[in-house]
Amino acid sequence: MTKVKICGINSPEAFDATVQAGADYLGFVFFPPSPRYVTPAEAALLSARAQGGPLRVGLFVNPGFDEIDAVLQSVSLDILQVHASPAAVTALRDRFGRPVWRQLGVTSAADFPAKDEHADGYVVEAKPPPGATRPGGNAVKADWALLSTFRPAKLWLLAGGLNPGNVAEAIAQTGTPGVDVSSGVETAPGKKSPELIRAFVKAARG
Ligand SMILES: O=C(O)c1ccccc1NCC(=O)[C@H](O)[C@H](O)COP(=O)(O)O
């Protein structure tokens, strides 16, 4: 079954809808400029609303050890998702003993990761548009034809510009084992819709 991640959870309603819809992963964005940013204390309060359920993924942009340490003091994370170099991913895995997913912006096969990278998985989307204020979560659709040739030995999630209306087609065209959404389940930047979350999970699972 296709793995589903709902990213940018920042309200009790969005958290509960994601749990009830049976998503595999939910993401907390620890990048202050993002409209989906949550403080570690806010993430902890949200996470405590359910025992178990979706694995908790923390999203960081070029994080230092101290930044992640500070978050982990408040909230337990199962997976770290990072915008970072392959070398930094190796260091983070060693330091935190958790799976680390690397976020990739891909516009050609030259952007595909090397086979000997130590990342545990990839979140793959288009590169950010010119002038973007964040490196991901910009609602830009990736090149699905290109990604139909992406076959890493690890888990990867297709991201970028997905929504309840196009996710089934995206899965069919790319053959991705998983999908990740943020903007496509929002009614405004940072405003998650429980209805759209439920519709997305249902459409992704077909
Ligand atoms: O969402 C953000 O604000 C964000 C900020 C900084 C780095 C990454 C960010 N988001 C990454 C993601 O949540 C996923 O790639 C996302 O599912 C795809 O984004 P979208 O096109 O908005 O669905």
The ligand as an SDF file (V2000), in Angstrom:
LIG
                    3D

 23 23  0  0  0  0  0  0  0  0999 V2000
    6.4510   23.1430    4.1810 O   0  0  0  0  0  0  0  0  0  0  0  0
    7.3170   23.9940    4.4580 C   0  0  0  0  0  0  0  0  0  0  0  0
    7.0180   25.1090    4.8340 O   0  0  0  0  0  0  0  0  0  0  0  0
    8.7550   23.6510    4.2950 C   0  0  0  0  0  0  0  0  0  0  0  0
    9.7010   24.5560    4.7140 C   0  0  0  0  0  0  0  0  0  0  0  0
   11.0350   24.2820    4.5590 C   0  0  0  0  0  0  0  0  0  0  0  0
   11.4320   23.1050    3.9940 C   0  0  0  0  0  0  0  0  0  0  0  0
   10.5110   22.1780    3.5650 C   0  0  0  0  0  0  0  0  0  0  0  0
    9.1660   22.4400    3.7190 C   0  0  0  0  0  0  0  0  0  0  0  0
    8.2290   21.5340    3.3120 N   0  0  0  0  0  0  0  0  0  0  0  0
    8.5470   20.2730    2.7570 C   0  0  0  0  0  0  0  0  0  0  0  0
    7.3660   19.4300    2.7100 C   0  0  0  0  0  0  0  0  0  0  0  0
    6.5380   19.4930    3.5670 O   0  0  0  0  0  0  0  0  0  0  0  0
    7.1080   18.5110    1.5940 C   0  0  0  0  0  0  0  0  0  0  0  0
    8.0660   18.5340    0.6750 O   0  0  0  0  0  0  0  0  0  0  0  0
    5.7460   18.8050    1.0860 C   0  0  0  0  0  0  0  0  0  0  0  0
    4.9360   17.7120    1.3270 O   0  0  0  0  0  0  0  0  0  0  0  0
    5.5750   19.1730   -0.3530 C   0  0  0  0  0  0  0  0  0  0  0  0
    5.1150   20.4230   -0.3530 O   0  0  0  0  0  0  0  0  0  0  0  0
    3.7670   20.8820   -1.0540 P   0  0  0  0  0  0  0  0  0  0  0  0
    4.0840   21.1300   -2.4680 O   0  0  0  0  0  0  0  0  0  0  0  0
    3.4420   22.1030   -0.3030 O   0  0  0  0  0  0  0  0  0  0  0  0
    2.7200   19.8150   -0.8740 O   0  0  0  0  0  0  0  0  0  0  0  0
  1  2  2  0
  2  3  1  0
  2  4  1  0
  4  5  1  0
  4  9  2  0
  5  6  2  0
  6  7  1  0
  7  8  2  0
  8  9  1  0
  9 10  1  0
 10 11  1  0
 11 12  1  0
 12 13  2  0
 12 14  1  0
 14 15  1  0
 14 16  1  0
 16 17  1  0
 16 18  1  0
 18 19  1  0
 19 20  1  0
 20 21  2  0
 20 22  1  0
 20 23  1  0
M  END
$$$$
